[in-house]
Amino acid sequence: MSSHTTGPTADAAATYLTAIHQRLTADGCTVTLPSWEDHPVVTGCRADRKVRWFGTKAELFVFAAAVPEVDVTTISEFTAWAMRYAKSLRGGIPGARNAAMVLPALVSARVRPEAVQWAAQDARILGTTLISRPLTVETSQAGARTTMYRGGVVWGGMFTSHVLQKAALYFP
């Protein structure tokens, strides 16, 4: 797999990443730019605490990178990396009063149907307090098509509407 793309499809993915960066910043996220396998990653992080969550702090981590093509292996590896990275960044003590949600997104003009199905299939859980909802974002000159799991989860279910709301904001 090539680490860089060129041409109109790469431009659409780069434009999409720039827009994600702007949306994360506008929503009050701390934004950094680490890299994954030679791909720059737009990373946003925020923490929220709400009464309806019984005072539990929910940290949300967003990772977005443009790649030449998204297949099951690539989205799976990126999701695993994002979950490990989010775990290393977490504040506070993991447990009943702290949860972390991860939105790892790969952006490309070429997204394989199996990768779309994999992302839509289910949330991924690491331990009991780190839940990810991988996304595929297929870009074109006309716009973008985002796919992710939108159902509930056993662990972290009370945060589902919050995470889906933020995903809709960052990945319209």
VEXDREN-2710 file (C-alpha; in Angstrom, 1 decimal):
% VEXDREN-2710
k/r/px/py/pz
1/MET/0.0/0.0/0.0
2/SER/1.3/3.4/-0.9
3/SER/1.6/5.9/1.9
4/HIS/0.5/8.9/-0.2
5/THR/-2.1/9.5/-2.7
6/THR/-2.3/12.2/-5.4
7/GLY/-4.9/13.7/-7.7
8/PRO/-8.5/14.7/-7.2
9/THR/-9.4/11.7/-4.9
10/ALA/-6.6/12.6/-2.5
11/ASP/-7.7/16.2/-2.6
12/ALA/-11.2/15.2/-1.5
13/ALA/-9.8/13.2/1.4
14/ALA/-7.4/16.0/2.4
15/THR/-10.3/18.5/2.3
16/TYR/-12.4/16.2/4.4
17/LEU/-9.6/15.9/7.0
18/THR/-9.2/19.7/7.1
19/ALA/-13.0/20.1/7.8
20/ILE/-12.8/17.5/10.6
21/HIS/-9.9/19.4/12.2
22/GLN/-12.1/22.6/12.0
23/ARG/-15.2/20.9/13.5
24/LEU/-13.2/19.3/16.3
25/THR/-11.6/22.6/17.2
26/ALA/-15.0/24.5/17.0
27/ASP/-16.5/21.9/19.4
28/GLY/-13.8/22.5/22.0
29/CYS/-11.6/19.4/21.4
30/THR/-7.9/19.4/22.0
31/VAL/-6.5/18.6/18.5
32/THR/-3.1/17.0/17.8
33/LEU/-1.6/15.6/14.6
34/PRO/0.2/12.3/15.4
35/SER/1.0/9.8/12.6
36/TRP/0.0/6.2/12.0
37/GLU/2.1/4.2/9.5
38/ASP/3.3/7.4/7.8
39/HIS/-0.2/8.8/7.5
40/PRO/-0.9/12.0/9.4
41/VAL/-3.8/11.6/11.8
42/VAL/-6.2/14.4/12.9
43/THR/-6.8/13.5/16.6
44/GLY/-9.4/15.3/18.8
45/CYS/-10.1/14.7/22.5
46/ARG/-12.7/16.0/24.9
47/ALA/-14.1/15.0/28.2
48/ASP/-17.7/15.5/29.3
49/ARG/-19.5/14.8/32.6
50/LYS/-23.3/14.9/32.8
51/VAL/-25.8/14.4/35.6
52/ARG/-27.7/11.8/33.7
53/TRP/-24.5/9.7/33.6
54/PHE/-24.4/9.8/37.4
55/GLY/-21.2/12.0/37.3
56/THR/-19.2/9.6/35.1
57/LYS/-16.6/11.3/33.0
58/ALA/-16.8/10.2/29.3
59/GLU/-13.7/10.9/27.3
60/LEU/-14.2/11.0/23.5
61/PHE/-11.2/10.4/21.2
62/VAL/-11.5/11.0/17.5
63/PHE/-8.9/9.7/15.1
64/ALA/-9.1/10.4/11.3
65/ALA/-6.6/9.6/8.6
66/ALA/-6.6/9.5/4.8
67/VAL/-5.4/6.3/3.1
68/PRO/-5.3/5.2/-0.5
69/GLU/-7.8/2.4/0.1
70/VAL/-9.8/1.1/3.1
71/ASP/-10.1/-2.6/3.4
72/VAL/-10.9/-4.8/6.5
73/THR/-7.3/-5.2/7.4
74/THR/-6.5/-1.5/7.3
75/ILE/-9.6/-0.4/9.3
76/SER/-9.0/-3.2/11.8
77/GLU/-5.3/-2.3/12.3
78/PHE/-6.2/1.5/12.5
79/THR/-8.9/0.8/15.1
80/ALA/-6.6/-1.3/17.2
81/TRP/-3.9/1.4/17.0
82/ALA/-6.5/4.2/17.9
83/MET/-7.7/2.2/20.9
84/ARG/-4.2/1.7/22.2
85/TYR/-3.3/5.3/21.6
86/ALA/-6.5/6.5/23.4
87/LYS/-5.8/4.2/26.3
88/SER/-2.3/5.8/26.6
89/LEU/-3.9/9.3/26.6
90/ARG/-6.7/8.7/29.1
91/GLY/-7.0/10.9/32.1
92/GLY/-8.1/9.7/35.5
93/ILE/-8.4/6.2/36.8
94/PRO/-10.3/3.8/34.5
95/GLY/-13.3/2.3/36.2
96/ALA/-16.9/2.8/37.1
97/ARG/-16.6/6.7/37.0
98/ASN/-14.5/7.0/33.8
99/ALA/-15.3/5.7/30.3
100/ALA/-13.6/6.3/27.0
101/MET/-15.2/6.3/23.6
102/VAL/-13.1/6.2/20.4
103/LEU/-14.1/7.2/16.9
104/PRO/-11.4/5.9/14.5
105/ALA/-12.1/7.0/10.9
106/LEU/-10.3/6.1/7.7
107/VAL/-11.0/8.4/4.8
108/SER/-10.5/7.4/1.2
109/ALA/-12.0/7.6/-2.3
110/ARG/-11.7/3.8/-2.4
111/VAL/-13.5/2.0/0.5
112/ARG/-14.1/-1.8/0.0
113/PRO/-17.6/-3.1/0.7
114/GLU/-16.2/-5.5/3.3
115/ALA/-14.7/-2.6/5.2
116/VAL/-18.0/-0.8/5.2
117/GLN/-19.7/-4.0/6.6
118/TRP/-17.0/-4.4/9.2
119/ALA/-17.4/-0.8/10.5
120/ALA/-21.2/-1.1/10.5
121/GLN/-21.2/-4.5/12.2
122/ASP/-20.6/-3.6/15.9
123/ALA/-18.6/-1.5/18.4
124/ARG/-15.3/-2.8/19.6
125/ILE/-14.5/-3.0/23.3
126/LEU/-11.1/-3.0/25.0
127/GLY/-11.5/-3.9/28.7
128/THR/-14.7/-2.6/30.2
129/THR/-14.2/1.1/29.8
130/LEU/-12.8/1.7/26.2
131/ILE/-15.3/1.4/23.4
132/SER/-14.7/2.2/19.7
133/ARG/-17.1/2.8/16.8
134/PRO/-14.9/2.6/13.7
135/LEU/-15.9/4.7/10.7
136/THR/-15.3/4.4/7.0
137/VAL/-15.6/7.7/5.0
138/GLU/-15.7/7.3/1.3
139/THR/-15.0/10.7/-0.4
140/SER/-15.7/11.9/-3.9
141/GLN/-15.9/15.2/-5.5
142/ALA/-19.6/15.2/-4.8
143/GLY/-19.3/14.6/-1.0
144/ALA/-18.7/11.8/1.5
145/ARG/-20.5/8.7/2.6
146/THR/-19.9/7.7/6.3
147/THR/-20.5/4.3/7.7
148/MET/-20.4/3.3/11.4
149/TYR/-22.2/1.1/14.0
150/ARG/-25.1/3.1/15.3
151/GLY/-26.6/0.6/17.7
152/GLY/-26.4/0.2/21.4
153/VAL/-23.7/-1.5/23.4
154/VAL/-23.8/-3.3/26.8
155/TRP/-20.8/-1.5/28.2
156/GLY/-21.1/2.2/27.9
157/GLY/-24.7/2.1/26.6
158/MET/-25.6/5.3/28.5
159/PHE/-23.2/7.2/26.3
160/THR/-24.5/6.0/23.0
161/SER/-26.6/9.0/22.1
162/HIS/-23.8/11.4/23.1
163/VAL/-21.3/9.5/20.9
164/LEU/-23.6/9.3/18.0
165/GLN/-24.4/13.0/18.3
166/LYS/-20.7/13.9/18.3
167/ALA/-20.0/11.5/15.3
168/ALA/-22.8/13.2/13.3
169/LEU/-21.2/16.6/14.1
170/TYR/-17.6/15.6/13.2
171/PHE/-18.5/13.2/10.3
172/PRO/-21.6/14.7/8.5
END
